[in-house]
């Protein structure tokens, strides 16, 4: 397997993010596990090592240029899939208290193996996002919620904002040109007790665009939300 350490280190340095050897070794092991497990299940369409370094690893850690979690912040990654952005964030910021949520159990088996092999701790939960958002032990318990390419913003906000405590943030990792999508979500964002804090556009080294939309939770979410998944999809806020 191609060694991505020097390449990823250089990319991160250009973004003023320092990665030391232990972290780079963890990213290498993560890459190897991702490619190996991907032969058994569909985790990602991206398996070329340098592409993984850019489109999964760098993309995830660039979130730290937009959000600045406090020490030992509680972070939940909703619909985490193969662990992005949650696990890369944990590699770079091991102080973070990380929870990974996904509705597909076989993905969680992969994530458990990654955490074991990388020697990192995370709570891994097999649950649908809208169900987790109603559970007292998860609802409004997190400083930061993240989600990457999960759903349109008007749906995603209802899935994710209920997890965030008042004063916390939800960072949605979206593609470029999402202004229209965000406009359609503005009313719902307010209903859920949040406001748009910032919209951050950036480009990855391969030329692809990324927009990170940050919502700040300004008041508690009504216990009416989140609704059942079918209702969210059929009648977005």
C-alpha positions as a Python dict, from the first residue, in 0.01 Angstrom:
ca = {
    (1, 'X'): (0, 0, 0),
    (2, 'X'): (132, 341, -98),
    (3, 'X'): (254, 551, 196),
    (4, 'X'): (49, 873, 218),
    (5, 'X'): (221, 1023, 524),
    (6, 'X'): (457, 1270, 352),
    (7, 'X'): (186, 1373, 104),
    (8, 'X'): (-80, 1429, 371),
    (9, 'X'): (168, 1609, 596),
    (10, 'X'): (255, 1851, 315),
    (11, 'X'): (-111, 1915, 229),
    (12, 'X'): (-194, 1982, 593),
    (13, 'X'): (104, 2213, 639),
    (14, 'X'): (-20, 2428, 352),
    (15, 'X'): (-341, 2470, 551),
    (16, 'X'): (-145, 2549, 870),
    (17, 'X'): (-237, 2216, 1029),
    (18, 'X'): (54, 2026, 1183),
    (19, 'X'): (46, 1646, 1179),
    (20, 'X'): (309, 1451, 1372),
    (21, 'X'): (437, 1102, 1287),
    (22, 'X'): (201, 916, 1520),
    (23, 'X'): (-101, 1085, 1361),
    (24, 'X'): (29, 1018, 1010),
    (25, 'X'): (77, 651, 1100),
    (26, 'X'): (-284, 637, 1214),
    (27, 'X'): (-405, 787, 887),
    (28, 'X'): (-199, 526, 698),
    (29, 'X'): (-354, 242, 899),
    (30, 'X'): (-700, 395, 848),
    (31, 'X'): (-638, 399, 472),
    (32, 'X'): (-532, 34, 472),
    (33, 'X'): (-837, -74, 672),
    (34, 'X'): (-1069, 131, 450),
    (35, 'X'): (-936, -26, 130),
    (36, 'X'): (-935, -378, 278),
    (37, 'X'): (-1287, -362, 419),
    (38, 'X'): (-1415, -190, 105),
    (39, 'X'): (-1355, -517, -82),
    (40, 'X'): (-1622, -678, 140),
    (41, 'X'): (-1870, -390, 170),
    (42, 'X'): (-1943, -60, 0),
    (43, 'X'): (-1777, 202, 221),
    (44, 'X'): (-1641, 443, -39),
    (45, 'X'): (-1601, 485, -414),
    (46, 'X'): (-1263, 648, -346),
    (47, 'X'): (-980, 400, -282),
    (48, 'X'): (-673, 545, -458),
    (49, 'X'): (-443, 640, -167),
    (50, 'X'): (-376, 1003, -258),
    (51, 'X'): (-744, 1057, -339),
    (52, 'X'): (-838, 919, 3),
    (53, 'X'): (-581, 1155, 158),
    (54, 'X'): (-742, 1456, -11),
    (55, 'X'): (-1113, 1376, -36),
    (56, 'X'): (-1158, 1198, 296),
    (57, 'X'): (-875, 1281, 535),
    (58, 'X'): (-781, 1639, 446),
    (59, 'X'): (-1144, 1727, 375),
    (60, 'X'): (-1238, 1611, 724),
    (61, 'X'): (-960, 1786, 916),
    (62, 'X'): (-1009, 2113, 729),
    (63, 'X'): (-1324, 2142, 939),
    (64, 'X'): (-1092, 2248, 1222),
    (65, 'X'): (-1012, 2565, 1029),
    (66, 'X'): (-1379, 2661, 1051),
    (67, 'X'): (-1484, 2533, 1391),
    (68, 'X'): (-1266, 2550, 1701),
    (69, 'X'): (-1399, 2302, 1958),
    (70, 'X'): (-1303, 2363, 2319),
    (71, 'X'): (-1083, 2111, 2498),
    (72, 'X'): (-1267, 1782, 2557),
    (73, 'X'): (-1570, 1903, 2361),
    (74, 'X'): (-1842, 1646, 2303),
    (75, 'X'): (-1871, 1584, 1927),
    (76, 'X'): (-2130, 1371, 1748),
    (77, 'X'): (-2085, 1268, 1383),
    (78, 'X'): (-2427, 1184, 1242),
    (79, 'X'): (-2456, 944, 950),
    (80, 'X'): (-2083, 892, 982),
    (81, 'X'): (-2056, 621, 715),
    (82, 'X'): (-1689, 519, 696),
    (83, 'X'): (-1606, 759, 980),
    (84, 'X'): (-1582, 1097, 810),
    (85, 'X'): (-1527, 1355, 945),
    (86, 'X'): (-1539, 1212, 1299),
    (87, 'X'): (-1239, 979, 1308),
    (88, 'X'): (-996, 1217, 1133),
    (89, 'X'): (-1103, 1489, 1378),
    (90, 'X'): (-1029, 1252, 1667),
    (91, 'X'): (-687, 1165, 1523),
    (92, 'X'): (-593, 1533, 1508),
    (93, 'X'): (-774, 1630, 1832),
    (94, 'X'): (-754, 1324, 2060),
    (95, 'X'): (-898, 1529, 2347),
    (96, 'X'): (-1240, 1537, 2179),
    (97, 'X'): (-1511, 1310, 2316),
    (98, 'X'): (-1644, 1146, 1999),
    (99, 'X'): (-1975, 973, 1927),
    (100, 'X'): (-2032, 809, 1587),
    (101, 'X'): (-2389, 742, 1473),
    (102, 'X'): (-2499, 539, 1171),
    (103, 'X'): (-2806, 338, 1078),
    (104, 'X'): (-2614, 57, 902),
    (105, 'X'): (-2468, -193, 1146),
    (106, 'X'): (-2199, -334, 916),
    (107, 'X'): (-2045, 13, 888),
    (108, 'X'): (-2027, 26, 1266),
    (109, 'X'): (-1837, -303, 1272),
    (110, 'X'): (-1581, -138, 1045),
    (111, 'X'): (-1565, 171, 1266),
    (112, 'X'): (-1514, -42, 1577),
    (113, 'X'): (-1222, -216, 1406),
    (114, 'X'): (-1072, 119, 1301),
    (115, 'X'): (-1094, 257, 1654),
    (116, 'X'): (-940, -60, 1797),
    (117, 'X'): (-652, -67, 1548),
    (118, 'X'): (-583, 306, 1579),
    (119, 'X'): (-608, 302, 1957),
    (120, 'X'): (-872, 574, 1972),
    (121, 'X'): (-1187, 584, 2182),
    (122, 'X'): (-1532, 663, 2048),
    (123, 'X'): (-1890, 573, 2133),
    (124, 'X'): (-2037, 392, 1834),
    (125, 'X'): (-2417, 384, 1809),
    (126, 'X'): (-2640, 188, 1572),
    (127, 'X'): (-2944, 414, 1546),
    (128, 'X'): (-3131, 627, 1297),
    (129, 'X'): (-3051, 997, 1330),
    (130, 'X'): (-3407, 1105, 1404),
    (131, 'X'): (-3445, 835, 1671),
    (132, 'X'): (-3122, 933, 1844),
    (133, 'X'): (-3229, 1297, 1852),
    (134, 'X'): (-3525, 1204, 2072),
    (135, 'X'): (-3327, 999, 2324),
    (136, 'X'): (-3268, 1187, 2652),
    (137, 'X'): (-2909, 1064, 2675),
    (138, 'X'): (-2829, 1214, 2333),
    (139, 'X'): (-3067, 1506, 2290),
    (140, 'X'): (-2902, 1848, 2340),
    (141, 'X'): (-2593, 1684, 2491),
    (142, 'X'): (-2325, 1784, 2237),
    (143, 'X'): (-2105, 2088, 2188),
    (144, 'X'): (-2061, 2007, 1819),
    (145, 'X'): (-2262, 1799, 1571),
    (146, 'X'): (-2124, 1721, 1225),
    (147, 'X'): (-2263, 1561, 913),
    (148, 'X'): (-2102, 1514, 573),
    (149, 'X'): (-2305, 1481, 252),
    (150, 'X'): (-2599, 1313, 426),
    (151, 'X'): (-2910, 1501, 305),
    (152, 'X'): (-3039, 1837, 185),
    (153, 'X'): (-2997, 2113, 442),
    (154, 'X'): (-3369, 2147, 522),
    (155, 'X'): (-3378, 1776, 614),
    (156, 'X'): (-3032, 1761, 767),
    (157, 'X'): (-3102, 2041, 1013),
    (158, 'X'): (-3394, 1854, 1166),
    (159, 'X'): (-3185, 1538, 1195),
    (160, 'X'): (-2888, 1710, 1360),
    (161, 'X'): (-2979, 2029, 1548),
    (162, 'X'): (-3167, 1840, 1825),
    (163, 'X'): (-2837, 1681, 1936),
    (164, 'X'): (-2674, 2020, 2001),
    (165, 'X'): (-2687, 2191, 2339),
    (166, 'X'): (-2778, 2560, 2355),
    (167, 'X'): (-2466, 2758, 2265),
    (168, 'X'): (-2323, 2468, 2064),
    (169, 'X'): (-2290, 2435, 1687),
    (170, 'X'): (-2385, 2212, 1398),
    (171, 'X'): (-2134, 2201, 1111),
    (172, 'X'): (-2281, 2070, 785),
    (173, 'X'): (-2024, 1971, 522),
    (174, 'X'): (-2181, 2037, 183),
    (175, 'X'): (-2069, 2067, -176),
    (176, 'X'): (-2018, 2395, -362),
    (177, 'X'): (-2302, 2622, -476),
    (178, 'X'): (-2544, 2542, -198),
    (179, 'X'): (-2688, 2892, -148),
    (180, 'X'): (-3030, 2792, -284),
    (181, 'X'): (-3037, 2484, -62),
    (182, 'X'): (-2952, 2696, 242),
    (183, 'X'): (-3223, 2952, 158),
    (184, 'X'): (-3479, 2671, 151),
    (185, 'X'): (-3368, 2567, 501),
    (186, 'X'): (-3367, 2908, 672),
    (187, 'X'): (-3719, 2891, 813),
    (188, 'X'): (-3670, 2540, 949),
    (189, 'X'): (-3337, 2630, 1106),
    (190, 'X'): (-3513, 2900, 1307),
    (191, 'X'): (-3797, 2669, 1407),
    (192, 'X'): (-3538, 2423, 1544),
    (193, 'X'): (-3382, 2691, 1766),
    (194, 'X'): (-3072, 2767, 1560),
    (195, 'X'): (-2937, 3044, 1340),
    (196, 'X'): (-2686, 3054, 1055),
    (197, 'X'): (-2351, 3150, 1205),
    (198, 'X'): (-2127, 3129, 898),
    (199, 'X'): (-2099, 2990, 546),
    (200, 'X'): (-1743, 2890, 462),
    (201, 'X'): (-1632, 2805, 109),
    (202, 'X'): (-1302, 2634, 39),
    (203, 'X'): (-1127, 2435, -231),
    (204, 'X'): (-944, 2106, -192),
    (205, 'X'): (-608, 2053, -369),
    (206, 'X'): (-780, 1851, -643),
    (207, 'X'): (-992, 2157, -731),
    (208, 'X'): (-1317, 2028, -582),
    (209, 'X'): (-1524, 2269, -377),
    (210, 'X'): (-1650, 2234, -22),
    (211, 'X'): (-1892, 2451, 174),
    (212, 'X'): (-1917, 2424, 551),
    (213, 'X'): (-2237, 2571, 691),
    (214, 'X'): (-2219, 2642, 1064),
    (215, 'X'): (-2539, 2679, 1264),
    (216, 'X'): (-2539, 2805, 1622),
    (217, 'X'): (-2796, 2671, 1866),
    (218, 'X'): (-2955, 2972, 2036),
    (219, 'X'): (-3241, 2804, 2222),
    (220, 'X'): (-3375, 2460, 2303),
    (221, 'X'): (-3540, 2263, 2024),
    (222, 'X'): (-3914, 2207, 2067),
    (223, 'X'): (-3994, 1852, 2173),
    (224, 'X'): (-4197, 1826, 1852),
    (225, 'X'): (-3869, 1772, 1667),
    (226, 'X'): (-3720, 1565, 1520),
    (227, 'X'): (-4024, 1406, 1363),
    (228, 'X'): (-4031, 1055, 1214),
    (229, 'X'): (-3804, 1012, 915),
    (230, 'X'): (-4089, 974, 667),
    (231, 'X'): (-4248, 1300, 785),
    (232, 'X'): (-3917, 1485, 761),
    (233, 'X'): (-3873, 1366, 403),
    (234, 'X'): (-4233, 1430, 296),
    (235, 'X'): (-4280, 1769, 464),
    (236, 'X'): (-3946, 1943, 526),
    (237, 'X'): (-3959, 2238, 763),
}
